[in-house]
Amino acid sequence: MQQTASRLRVVSTIADARAARSALAAPLGFVPTMGALHAGHEALARRARGQCASVIASIFVNPLQFGPGEDLERYPRAFDADLSLLERCGVDLVFAPSIEDMFGGGLELSVDPGGVARHLEGERRPGHFRGVATVVLKLFNILAPDLAYFGRKDAQQLAVVRRLVRDFDLPVTIVPCSTVREADGLALSSRNAHLDAAQRAAAPNLHRALAFIANQCGGRAGESGGRAGSSVDAILRAARAMLAPLRPDYLAVVDPATFEPLTSLPESGALLAVGAAYAGATRLIDNVDVRGQNP
């Protein structure tokens, strides 16, 4: 299937995507999405448009990254609005496959995301990052981008994708892009559409708690041993209390490359405060730099 909306071309099959990609000028930028696009996705597409001769976006709600009881069917879908946004951003090609298009021949193999996926999101959502890494690898193989744009809000996903590229020697440069936020600090997410008024009012408490952790830990670099561990634990406990009325899932300080939760702070290297909490049935995730991250 193939259709045209002004200069924006939309394809759904792998064969059509490869054929259309081959006609695009290099360097080619790629923005992978699950649709229900918002200003955060727009920022990714516009950055790609500013840095690349051609831009492809994908729209695919990946069933492999949803676990039992998660919100695959509830995940918002707004295909026509998504195409309008991508067209405004100057995207050249949209790859919008169905599940049959992507997995019609069956899928016996998958990518083990390794240690970077062991903790936090990986622990709470078994199989999630296996599904992410497997589909990202398929998309990279189908579209062969030169650069791929990922938001920093999904920081552990970003770490998994970077490791995927490194370990499999994939010829693509990963471009991390800053989280886009509402005026009160809430990170933009397609799932925010599920928040009622009271939940929306409480949702920024996750960002406030993470900003508190970053502020408190930022002055403690270089501490070591039990004293530093006690200090970090105390900061996390204080931050957890700031989440109410959200239901806490986790708060942690991590190395953004490994996502190993830290109990003491090294003297150098990047650090990230990460967290997840529930507003009603909607799960929010976010992160704030402690030190060393780029815009």
Backbone bond lengths (Angstrom), bond angles and torsions (degrees), N, CA, C in turn:
res aa  C-N    CA-C-N  psi(-1)  N-CA   C-N-CA  omega(-1)  CA-C   N-CA-C  phi
1 M - - - 1.460 - - 1.523 109.87 -
2 Q 1.305 116.20 141.77 1.462 120.24 -179.64 1.523 108.16 -150.33
3 Q 1.312 116.23 137.96 1.447 119.65 178.34 1.524 109.09 -143.30
4 T 1.308 116.24 163.52 1.453 120.06 -177.91 1.518 109.34 -128.99
5 A 1.356 116.52 132.26 1.454 121.93 172.99 1.515 105.93 -123.84
6 S 1.337 115.87 100.57 1.457 121.19 -173.94 1.526 108.11 55.56
7 R 1.368 117.57 -127.94 1.464 118.96 -178.96 1.514 111.88 -84.21
8 L 1.338 116.52 -9.53 1.455 120.36 -177.98 1.524 110.38 -80.82
9 R 1.311 116.00 126.35 1.458 121.44 178.58 1.518 108.93 -105.70
10 V 1.330 117.59 137.29 1.452 123.14 -177.95 1.521 109.13 -122.92
11 V 1.315 116.84 126.83 1.461 121.84 178.36 1.521 108.82 -129.13
12 S 1.325 115.68 155.51 1.461 119.10 -177.65 1.521 113.79 -122.95
13 T 1.316 118.89 -18.57 1.463 119.94 -178.54 1.530 110.50 -100.05
14 I 1.310 115.08 155.16 1.464 120.36 179.41 1.524 110.49 -63.19
15 A 1.316 117.24 -40.99 1.466 120.36 179.98 1.526 111.19 -62.23
16 D 1.334 116.78 -44.65 1.467 119.55 178.93 1.523 111.48 -66.11
17 A 1.343 116.64 -37.58 1.463 120.01 179.43 1.520 110.80 -63.73
18 R 1.317 117.18 -43.16 1.466 120.23 179.74 1.527 111.30 -66.08
19 A 1.316 116.17 -40.28 1.460 119.40 179.39 1.524 111.07 -65.62
20 A 1.327 116.82 -44.03 1.460 120.51 -179.80 1.517 111.06 -67.28
21 R 1.330 116.60 -39.01 1.469 120.02 179.71 1.527 111.11 -63.27
22 S 1.316 117.13 -36.43 1.464 120.42 -176.37 1.526 112.36 -64.93
23 A 1.330 116.92 -20.76 1.463 120.59 -179.25 1.524 112.89 -90.79
24 L 1.336 117.43 -3.95 1.461 120.80 -176.26 1.523 111.15 -89.97
25 A 1.318 115.27 145.31 1.464 121.07 -179.42 1.526 111.21 -74.76
26 A 1.308 116.08 150.58 1.459 123.16 175.49 1.534 109.55 -93.29
27 P 1.343 116.02 154.02 1.460 127.62 -1.46 1.521 111.93 -75.96
28 L 1.325 114.69 147.64 1.456 122.09 -178.17 1.521 109.76 -103.90
29 G 1.327 116.29 123.46 1.455 121.90 175.43 1.515 110.86 -98.34
30 F 1.330 116.33 145.75 1.462 122.12 -176.41 1.524 109.74 -129.50
31 V 1.342 115.61 131.62 1.463 122.47 177.90 1.528 107.72 -120.96
32 P 1.338 118.63 99.89 1.467 120.09 178.54 1.524 110.55 -80.86
33 T 1.334 117.64 134.21 1.461 121.48 179.58 1.524 109.50 -140.98
34 M 1.347 114.55 165.94 1.457 121.10 169.69 1.529 110.49 -108.48
35 G 1.339 116.27 18.78 1.450 119.60 178.39 1.523 112.50 79.80
36 A 1.357 115.77 -165.80 1.470 121.64 -173.08 1.526 109.03 51.21
37 L 1.311 115.86 52.74 1.457 122.50 -167.61 1.531 111.50 -73.87
38 H 1.330 114.62 150.46 1.461 122.44 179.77 1.524 108.57 -139.15
39 A 1.330 116.50 -170.22 1.462 120.55 -174.70 1.523 112.70 -63.43
40 G 1.339 117.78 -24.80 1.460 119.42 175.45 1.516 111.71 -66.11
41 H 1.322 116.51 -45.18 1.463 119.76 175.48 1.526 110.90 -64.14
42 E 1.324 115.70 -38.76 1.463 119.43 178.36 1.524 111.01 -58.53
43 A 1.343 116.49 -40.70 1.460 120.06 178.86 1.523 111.35 -63.32
44 L 1.333 117.57 -38.63 1.463 120.90 176.83 1.530 110.52 -62.70
45 A 1.336 115.54 -47.33 1.471 119.65 -177.28 1.518 111.25 -64.92
46 R 1.321 116.73 -40.47 1.471 119.46 -179.73 1.528 111.43 -69.03
47 R 1.315 116.93 -35.61 1.472 118.32 176.72 1.527 110.09 -66.34
48 A 1.326 116.10 -42.40 1.464 119.28 176.86 1.524 110.97 -61.17
49 R 1.333 116.41 -42.98 1.469 120.49 179.70 1.527 111.07 -61.78
50 G 1.332 117.26 -36.30 1.455 120.44 -179.40 1.514 114.05 -74.88
51 Q 1.343 117.52 -19.38 1.460 120.75 -174.96 1.523 113.78 -109.70
52 C 1.330 117.59 -12.23 1.467 120.27 -170.89 1.526 111.57 -126.75
53 A 1.323 115.75 153.83 1.462 120.67 175.70 1.519 111.51 -73.09
54 S 1.341 117.08 -30.84 1.466 122.28 -179.49 1.526 108.61 -139.33
55 V 1.331 115.38 151.88 1.467 120.38 -178.53 1.523 109.67 -135.88
56 I 1.329 115.29 130.98 1.464 123.22 172.00 1.527 108.05 -115.25
57 A 1.329 116.75 138.83 1.463 122.11 168.26 1.524 108.13 -119.47
58 S 1.311 115.83 148.32 1.464 119.72 172.82 1.522 108.78 -113.05
59 I 1.322 115.66 147.55 1.461 122.95 172.45 1.522 106.22 -126.27
60 F 1.327 115.75 108.04 1.460 120.24 -178.05 1.519 108.76 -154.53
61 V 1.326 116.58 114.66 1.467 121.08 174.92 1.520 106.66 -80.96
62 N 1.307 115.14 103.40 1.460 122.64 -168.81 1.529 111.34 -80.58
63 P 1.324 118.43 108.51 1.473 118.96 -177.75 1.523 113.29 -67.16
64 L 1.331 117.91 -20.89 1.463 120.20 -177.16 1.521 112.72 -67.62
65 Q 1.345 117.83 -21.85 1.461 119.07 -176.60 1.521 112.92 -97.83
66 F 1.332 117.16 6.04 1.463 121.74 175.57 1.520 108.89 -104.72
67 G 1.329 115.94 129.32 1.449 120.36 177.91 1.519 111.70 -90.77
68 P 1.346 117.29 176.03 1.469 121.34 177.18 1.531 110.67 -57.33
69 G 1.314 116.71 132.75 1.457 120.74 178.53 1.508 114.67 81.36
70 E 1.354 117.94 -2.90 1.455 119.79 177.50 1.527 109.84 -84.15
71 D 1.327 115.79 179.76 1.467 119.92 -162.48 1.527 113.70 -97.62
72 L 1.341 117.99 45.35 1.464 120.11 178.84 1.526 111.36 -58.80
73 E 1.322 117.52 -50.44 1.464 119.79 -177.93 1.527 111.43 -72.06
74 R 1.320 116.23 -28.29 1.466 121.39 -178.29 1.523 112.25 -83.76
75 Y 1.327 117.00 -13.61 1.458 119.99 -176.22 1.527 109.04 -59.84
76 P 1.342 118.10 130.27 1.468 120.22 -173.84 1.529 112.51 -65.61
77 R 1.313 115.18 144.33 1.459 121.85 179.19 1.514 109.09 -133.25
78 A 1.326 116.81 131.05 1.474 121.78 -176.71 1.527 108.49 -149.47
79 F 1.325 116.32 65.20 1.459 121.55 -167.45 1.530 112.52 -61.09
80 D 1.332 118.07 -47.27 1.467 119.88 -177.39 1.523 111.43 -63.31
81 A 1.336 116.39 -42.99 1.468 119.94 177.76 1.524 110.94 -64.76
82 D 1.341 116.62 -36.06 1.466 120.57 178.11 1.530 110.78 -62.24
83 L 1.327 116.53 -44.55 1.463 119.68 179.43 1.524 111.44 -63.02
84 S 1.319 116.93 -39.27 1.466 120.00 178.90 1.523 110.98 -62.71
85 L 1.341 116.60 -42.91 1.467 119.99 178.84 1.518 110.98 -63.66
86 L 1.320 117.06 -45.48 1.468 120.19 -178.35 1.521 111.47 -65.74
87 E 1.330 116.77 -36.18 1.457 119.53 176.95 1.527 110.49 -64.23
88 R 1.342 117.17 -41.91 1.472 120.40 178.29 1.523 111.61 -61.95
89 C 1.319 116.35 -30.14 1.465 120.81 -179.44 1.527 112.82 -82.01
90 G 1.319 117.01 -4.29 1.459 119.77 178.54 1.508 114.65 83.98
91 V 1.341 117.92 19.72 1.460 120.60 177.03 1.530 109.24 -66.84
92 D 1.319 116.02 139.52 1.471 121.33 -177.72 1.518 113.28 -87.41
93 L 1.335 116.66 -37.37 1.458 120.79 -171.38 1.522 109.14 -143.72
94 V 1.332 115.86 136.37 1.459 122.08 173.31 1.524 108.32 -116.51
95 F 1.321 115.01 125.85 1.462 121.68 173.68 1.521 107.25 -100.42
96 A 1.324 116.45 111.85 1.471 122.21 -175.24 1.526 109.50 -126.03
97 P 1.318 116.69 73.88 1.466 119.46 -176.51 1.527 111.75 -78.30
98 S 1.317 115.46 156.51 1.455 120.86 168.20 1.527 108.55 -85.66
99 I 1.326 115.77 171.45 1.461 119.57 175.54 1.532 109.84 -60.59
100 E 1.317 116.60 -38.37 1.464 120.56 177.94 1.519 111.17 -63.71
101 D 1.359 116.58 -40.47 1.461 119.97 177.91 1.530 111.18 -60.52
102 M 1.326 116.47 -40.35 1.469 120.51 -175.69 1.526 112.95 -82.13
103 F 1.334 117.13 -36.58 1.462 119.87 -170.78 1.524 112.83 -127.40
104 G 1.335 116.88 19.27 1.455 120.04 -175.20 1.513 114.24 -58.96
105 G 1.320 117.13 -29.88 1.457 120.35 179.21 1.512 113.50 -87.70
106 G 1.323 116.98 4.37 1.461 120.78 -175.70 1.512 110.66 86.93
107 L 1.325 115.89 159.78 1.461 121.20 -178.79 1.523 108.19 -139.33
108 E 1.323 115.82 99.45 1.454 120.26 -179.14 1.518 112.37 -90.79
109 L 1.338 117.13 -28.62 1.461 121.77 -177.39 1.525 110.29 -103.30
110 S 1.320 115.82 153.72 1.461 120.98 176.48 1.513 108.83 -149.46
111 V 1.335 115.88 169.23 1.465 122.07 -177.96 1.525 109.43 -95.68
112 D 1.325 116.47 125.07 1.471 121.12 171.79 1.526 107.54 -80.47
113 P 1.345 119.09 114.86 1.461 119.93 -174.67 1.518 114.69 -76.71
114 G 1.321 118.86 -5.58 1.455 121.08 170.95 1.522 115.14 75.50
115 G 1.327 114.14 -161.27 1.452 121.12 -172.14 1.508 114.91 -64.52
116 V 1.315 118.34 -30.55 1.459 120.73 -178.25 1.524 110.84 -64.85
117 A 1.327 117.72 -19.35 1.465 122.11 179.56 1.522 112.57 -101.31
118 R 1.321 117.68 8.47 1.469 119.91 -172.57 1.516 112.33 -75.47
119 H 1.332 118.01 -35.42 1.457 121.40 -170.66 1.528 111.73 -103.04
120 L 1.312 116.22 170.87 1.465 124.97 168.16 1.533 111.65 54.70
121 E 1.335 119.59 -111.58 1.457 120.12 -179.11 1.530 111.19 -57.88
122 G 1.312 116.34 -41.02 1.458 119.70 -179.14 1.516 112.71 -64.49
123 E 1.334 117.21 -36.89 1.460 121.29 179.11 1.520 111.10 -71.26
124 R 1.324 116.64 -39.21 1.464 120.85 -176.12 1.521 113.06 -83.07
125 R 1.325 116.66 -21.93 1.469 120.79 -178.49 1.531 108.90 -127.02
126 P 1.325 116.80 72.69 1.477 119.38 -176.60 1.528 111.04 -55.91
127 G 1.310 114.97 132.53 1.456 120.79 179.19 1.517 114.63 87.24
128 H 1.333 116.94 -11.56 1.469 120.00 -176.40 1.527 111.42 -59.77
129 F 1.318 116.71 -52.97 1.461 119.10 -176.03 1.524 112.32 -73.86
130 R 1.317 118.32 -24.97 1.460 119.92 170.95 1.533 108.96 -60.86
131 G 1.331 116.69 -44.19 1.456 120.74 177.88 1.507 113.11 -65.17
132 V 1.339 117.11 -41.25 1.463 121.43 177.83 1.521 110.33 -61.90
133 A 1.333 116.51 -52.92 1.469 120.70 -175.51 1.524 111.44 -63.16
134 T 1.324 117.32 -38.03 1.463 120.72 -179.05 1.518 110.89 -64.82
135 V 1.324 117.62 -45.92 1.461 120.24 -178.22 1.522 111.39 -73.11
136 V 1.330 117.87 -37.66 1.465 119.46 176.45 1.529 110.12 -61.23
137 L 1.323 117.56 -41.96 1.467 120.04 177.27 1.524 110.72 -61.56
138 K 1.345 117.51 -42.87 1.465 120.05 177.46 1.526 110.65 -60.85
139 L 1.327 117.36 -44.88 1.461 120.29 -178.71 1.525 111.40 -64.64
140 F 1.325 116.99 -41.20 1.470 119.68 176.75 1.528 110.63 -61.81
141 N 1.315 117.67 -40.42 1.465 120.81 -179.79 1.525 111.82 -68.60
142 I 1.325 116.92 -36.71 1.465 120.87 -178.98 1.526 111.06 -72.38
143 L 1.347 116.96 -44.15 1.465 121.50 -168.93 1.524 113.78 -100.85
144 A 1.319 117.85 -17.01 1.472 122.62 177.55 1.523 112.47 46.05
145 P 1.338 118.43 57.23 1.469 119.56 179.55 1.525 111.78 -74.76
146 D 1.315 115.49 157.23 1.462 120.88 172.35 1.524 110.98 -86.23
147 L 1.323 116.32 -37.05 1.455 122.32 177.78 1.525 108.54 -133.12
148 A 1.333 117.16 144.36 1.465 121.60 177.37 1.524 108.56 -130.00
149 Y 1.322 116.03 136.32 1.460 122.78 -169.74 1.531 110.02 -109.63
150 F 1.332 115.04 124.18 1.464 121.83 -179.13 1.524 109.27 -130.27
151 G 1.337 116.05 141.60 1.456 120.68 177.76 1.516 111.69 -78.14
152 R 1.333 115.70 148.20 1.460 120.87 178.83 1.522 112.84 -75.93
153 K 1.351 118.50 -13.99 1.463 118.99 -179.91 1.520 110.74 -57.96
154 D 1.326 116.74 -42.65 1.460 121.11 177.08 1.525 108.20 -89.26
155 A 1.331 115.18 70.82 1.462 120.71 -167.86 1.523 112.68 -67.67
156 Q 1.323 117.63 -38.40 1.464 118.45 -179.78 1.523 110.25 -71.60
157 Q 1.319 117.31 -35.58 1.464 120.52 173.02 1.519 110.53 -59.27
158 L 1.329 116.84 -43.79 1.458 121.36 177.97 1.527 110.44 -58.88
159 A 1.335 116.80 -42.77 1.467 120.27 178.95 1.521 111.20 -63.89
160 V 1.335 117.53 -39.53 1.465 121.35 177.95 1.529 110.66 -63.78
161 V 1.326 116.69 -44.57 1.459 120.14 -178.64 1.525 110.80 -65.66
162 R 1.319 117.15 -41.00 1.469 119.63 177.13 1.526 110.58 -60.64
163 R 1.327 116.67 -41.21 1.458 119.73 179.47 1.524 111.03 -67.82
164 L 1.326 116.38 -37.81 1.466 121.15 175.97 1.522 110.74 -57.05
165 V 1.312 116.30 -47.71 1.464 121.34 -179.74 1.522 111.08 -63.47
166 R 1.321 115.05 -42.94 1.474 119.21 -179.08 1.523 112.09 -66.28
167 D 1.341 116.43 -48.68 1.464 119.39 -172.47 1.523 112.85 -73.43
168 F 1.332 117.55 -27.51 1.464 120.62 -179.68 1.528 112.34 -103.29
169 D 1.335 117.15 8.65 1.470 121.65 176.33 1.526 111.50 52.09
170 L 1.328 115.86 45.69 1.465 119.96 -178.34 1.526 109.69 -78.75
171 P 1.319 117.48 136.56 1.474 120.53 -175.48 1.528 112.13 -84.41
172 V 1.328 116.15 58.67 1.461 121.87 179.21 1.519 108.32 -138.54
173 T 1.320 116.11 140.01 1.466 122.00 176.44 1.524 108.80 -96.40
174 I 1.323 116.92 126.06 1.460 121.63 178.27 1.525 108.69 -87.02
175 V 1.333 115.37 127.33 1.465 121.56 -178.93 1.529 108.24 -112.60
176 P 1.347 118.30 105.40 1.464 120.00 177.65 1.538 109.86 -76.70
177 C 1.329 116.37 141.45 1.465 121.50 -178.14 1.529 109.54 -125.77
178 S 1.324 115.39 141.82 1.459 121.39 -174.86 1.524 111.96 -60.39
179 T 1.320 115.61 148.00 1.459 122.17 176.11 1.523 109.85 -65.83
180 V 1.313 116.36 134.86 1.461 121.80 175.10 1.523 107.98 -95.93
181 R 1.336 116.45 132.58 1.459 121.48 -172.84 1.528 112.05 -125.19
182 E 1.329 114.17 156.41 1.453 120.36 167.87 1.531 108.13 -71.48
183 A 1.330 116.53 170.01 1.467 120.90 -177.57 1.530 111.91 -60.64
184 D 1.337 117.78 -28.63 1.468 120.86 -178.95 1.523 112.55 -91.59
185 G 1.329 117.54 8.60 1.457 121.04 174.54 1.505 115.57 99.02
186 L 1.322 119.53 -12.24 1.457 120.89 -179.17 1.528 110.33 -63.69
187 A 1.326 116.12 126.39 1.465 120.90 177.09 1.523 109.63 -69.17
188 L 1.336 116.12 133.67 1.454 120.08 178.84 1.531 110.00 -65.00
189 S 1.318 115.28 137.79 1.460 122.06 179.18 1.520 107.86 -154.32
190 S 1.314 116.41 144.54 1.458 120.06 176.35 1.525 111.25 -59.97
191 R 1.331 117.21 -30.80 1.460 120.81 -178.40 1.529 112.76 -73.16
192 N 1.330 118.32 -13.61 1.469 119.84 177.90 1.522 111.67 -61.23
193 A 1.328 117.34 -21.05 1.462 120.66 178.64 1.524 111.96 -61.92
194 H 1.338 117.30 -19.58 1.462 120.84 -178.62 1.531 112.63 -85.16
195 L 1.320 119.17 -7.93 1.460 122.01 -175.30 1.523 110.78 -77.24
196 D 1.349 116.96 133.19 1.461 119.24 170.51 1.533 108.55 -83.13
197 A 1.322 117.31 -179.04 1.468 120.58 -172.59 1.528 112.07 -61.05
198 A 1.335 117.06 -43.91 1.465 119.55 -178.82 1.527 111.22 -68.06
199 Q 1.317 116.76 -40.93 1.466 120.64 178.50 1.518 111.09 -65.38
200 R 1.327 116.15 -39.40 1.474 120.13 178.66 1.524 110.52 -63.90
201 A 1.330 117.45 -38.08 1.464 120.61 179.42 1.523 111.72 -66.53
202 A 1.333 116.70 -32.56 1.463 120.83 -178.88 1.515 113.27 -85.62
203 A 1.332 117.56 -22.94 1.463 121.42 -171.71 1.529 114.49 -56.13
204 P 1.349 120.94 -37.50 1.465 119.41 -179.78 1.526 114.62 -65.16
205 N 1.336 118.17 -8.73 1.464 119.70 179.09 1.523 111.69 -62.60
206 L 1.329 117.44 -26.49 1.466 118.97 176.85 1.525 110.28 -65.19
207 H 1.314 116.98 -46.05 1.462 119.60 178.85 1.527 110.82 -64.08
208 R 1.335 117.16 -39.87 1.476 119.91 179.66 1.527 110.83 -62.64
209 A 1.332 116.91 -41.14 1.464 119.99 179.07 1.526 111.13 -65.05
210 L 1.329 117.00 -40.52 1.467 120.32 179.52 1.526 111.14 -68.99
211 A 1.331 117.30 -37.96 1.468 120.28 176.31 1.518 110.50 -63.02
212 F 1.323 117.36 -37.76 1.470 121.76 176.03 1.525 110.51 -62.41
213 I 1.323 117.48 -45.67 1.462 120.75 178.52 1.528 110.29 -59.83
214 A 1.321 116.38 -46.22 1.467 120.17 -178.38 1.521 110.95 -62.05
215 N 1.328 116.62 -41.54 1.461 120.69 179.76 1.521 111.27 -64.81
216 Q 1.333 116.27 -43.68 1.462 120.19 -178.04 1.529 111.98 -71.07
217 C 1.320 117.40 -40.69 1.467 120.18 -178.18 1.521 111.83 -75.95
218 G 1.320 117.10 -25.92 1.452 120.15 -177.62 1.508 113.50 -59.76
219 G 1.323 117.90 -27.91 1.460 121.42 179.70 1.501 114.10 -94.12
220 R 1.331 117.89 5.31 1.459 120.91 -173.84 1.522 113.35 -114.79
221 A 1.338 117.42 6.41 1.457 119.64 179.21 1.516 110.59 -58.33
222 G 1.305 115.74 139.96 1.453 120.88 179.45 1.510 113.20 99.58
223 E 1.359 117.55 -15.51 1.446 118.80 174.10 1.516 108.94 -69.00
224 S 1.285 118.22 151.41 1.462 120.98 -178.82 1.515 109.73 -146.07
225 G 1.317 114.34 168.03 1.444 120.20 176.24 1.508 113.03 71.76
226 G 1.352 115.84 -157.38 1.451 121.29 -174.23 1.514 113.08 -63.69
227 R 1.325 118.03 -35.02 1.455 120.49 -177.67 1.517 111.47 -61.76
228 A 1.343 115.72 -44.57 1.451 118.74 179.15 1.519 110.82 -66.44
229 G 1.334 117.84 -42.08 1.446 120.34 178.40 1.511 111.68 -58.80
230 S 1.325 117.65 -44.29 1.448 120.98 178.71 1.517 110.64 -62.66
231 S 1.336 117.86 -40.54 1.452 121.74 -179.08 1.522 110.85 -63.94
232 V 1.335 117.67 -46.34 1.458 120.48 -179.97 1.519 110.30 -63.13
233 D 1.317 117.09 -43.64 1.459 120.15 179.31 1.523 111.15 -60.26
234 A 1.321 117.31 -41.06 1.463 120.80 -179.90 1.526 111.24 -66.05
235 I 1.325 116.02 -39.48 1.472 119.98 177.54 1.522 110.41 -62.85
236 L 1.327 116.89 -43.49 1.465 120.13 -179.54 1.525 110.78 -65.29
237 R 1.320 117.71 -37.71 1.466 119.83 177.86 1.521 111.09 -64.40
238 A 1.332 116.59 -43.58 1.462 119.99 178.62 1.523 111.18 -63.52
239 A 1.326 116.53 -40.66 1.462 120.63 179.89 1.529 110.90 -66.57
240 R 1.309 117.00 -36.98 1.463 120.64 -179.95 1.527 110.88 -60.00
241 A 1.324 115.91 -38.25 1.466 120.00 179.35 1.526 111.78 -65.63
242 M 1.336 116.79 -24.15 1.461 121.13 -178.80 1.526 112.79 -77.11
243 L 1.320 117.64 -10.84 1.459 120.49 -175.67 1.526 113.40 -75.69
244 A 1.331 117.79 -25.91 1.471 120.84 -174.68 1.530 110.77 -52.88
245 P 1.344 117.10 139.32 1.478 129.23 8.77 1.532 114.42 -89.94
246 L 1.312 118.74 11.72 1.463 119.81 173.11 1.526 109.83 -62.92
247 R 1.326 116.49 152.92 1.455 121.07 175.64 1.523 108.66 -95.04
248 P 1.354 117.38 114.46 1.467 119.37 -174.98 1.519 112.43 -66.55
249 D 1.327 115.27 144.82 1.457 121.83 168.36 1.523 107.99 -108.24
250 Y 1.347 117.24 -65.95 1.457 119.73 175.51 1.517 110.30 -152.09
251 L 1.330 115.48 156.06 1.462 124.67 167.38 1.517 106.29 -134.92
252 A 1.328 117.79 140.60 1.463 120.52 -178.53 1.519 109.84 -158.57
253 V 1.328 115.04 160.27 1.453 122.73 168.16 1.523 106.28 -111.66
254 V 1.337 116.34 128.61 1.463 120.10 -173.01 1.523 110.71 -134.76
255 D 1.329 113.68 159.77 1.462 121.53 162.67 1.524 106.21 -77.17
256 P 1.341 119.21 121.84 1.468 119.91 -174.46 1.519 114.45 -68.07
257 A 1.323 119.00 -10.69 1.463 120.94 176.80 1.525 111.79 -86.75
258 T 1.341 117.88 -33.99 1.456 121.48 -174.63 1.524 113.46 -110.22
259 F 1.316 117.02 -23.09 1.459 124.17 -176.14 1.522 113.60 59.48
260 E 1.300 115.17 27.60 1.465 120.79 172.16 1.530 107.82 -79.46
261 P 1.340 119.58 120.68 1.466 120.64 176.86 1.525 110.84 -62.93
262 L 1.320 115.94 136.14 1.459 122.00 -174.63 1.526 110.53 -105.46
263 T 1.330 115.58 142.56 1.463 120.73 171.75 1.517 111.44 -108.54
264 S 1.327 116.42 -11.04 1.460 121.41 172.47 1.519 107.95 -136.31
265 L 1.327 115.02 156.64 1.452 120.23 -172.37 1.522 110.77 -104.95
266 P 1.321 118.16 122.21 1.469 120.75 178.01 1.524 110.81 -68.51
267 E 1.321 115.30 160.22 1.462 119.96 -177.81 1.515 112.31 -70.65
268 S 1.331 117.93 -26.20 1.458 120.54 -177.81 1.518 109.48 -143.49
269 G 1.327 114.88 170.31 1.448 120.62 179.57 1.515 111.71 100.13
270 A 1.320 115.17 158.19 1.462 121.12 -177.83 1.523 110.97 -69.74
271 L 1.318 115.76 145.44 1.461 122.90 175.30 1.521 108.64 -135.30
272 L 1.327 115.51 149.01 1.449 121.47 -176.76 1.524 108.63 -138.32
273 A 1.334 116.64 133.97 1.467 121.66 170.17 1.517 107.66 -93.01
274 V 1.326 117.53 124.70 1.456 122.03 -175.79 1.522 109.46 -127.05
275 G 1.337 115.30 153.60 1.451 117.83 179.86 1.509 112.56 -163.46
276 A 1.334 114.26 162.42 1.458 122.41 175.13 1.519 108.00 -143.47
277 A 1.330 115.88 145.06 1.460 121.59 179.36 1.519 108.43 -155.76
278 Y 1.327 115.66 161.26 1.456 121.50 -179.55 1.520 110.66 -107.42
279 A 1.330 114.92 133.01 1.456 122.20 167.40 1.520 105.81 -110.22
280 G 1.320 116.87 99.85 1.452 119.82 -169.57 1.517 109.22 63.92
281 A 1.335 117.11 -127.46 1.464 120.96 178.87 1.519 112.67 -90.93
282 T 1.330 117.16 -2.52 1.464 121.44 -175.16 1.523 109.94 -92.57
283 R 1.317 115.51 125.59 1.463 120.87 -179.15 1.520 109.35 -93.69
284 L 1.335 115.15 125.64 1.457 122.52 179.69 1.523 109.16 -105.85
285 I 1.338 117.27 140.15 1.463 120.85 170.94 1.528 108.16 -129.10
286 D 1.328 115.07 153.67 1.460 119.33 -179.52 1.518 108.37 -164.42
287 N 1.315 115.97 170.86 1.456 121.37 175.60 1.523 109.14 -156.56
288 V 1.328 115.48 156.23 1.469 122.02 179.21 1.527 107.45 -137.46
289 D 1.306 117.21 135.61 1.464 120.94 177.18 1.518 111.04 -62.34
290 V 1.326 116.12 134.18 1.464 121.19 166.63 1.521 108.08 -91.46
291 R 1.296 116.57 -45.49 1.465 121.39 173.56 1.517 109.66 -167.62
292 G 1.318 114.84 151.16 1.448 121.90 165.20 1.505 118.11 87.92
293 Q 1.348 119.62 1.32 1.453 120.10 178.95 1.522 109.81 -90.34
294 N 1.316 115.18 155.77 1.449 120.91 178.46 1.530 110.68 -97.43
295 P 1.335 118.00 160.92 1.468 120.57 177.96 1.523 111.78 -59.28
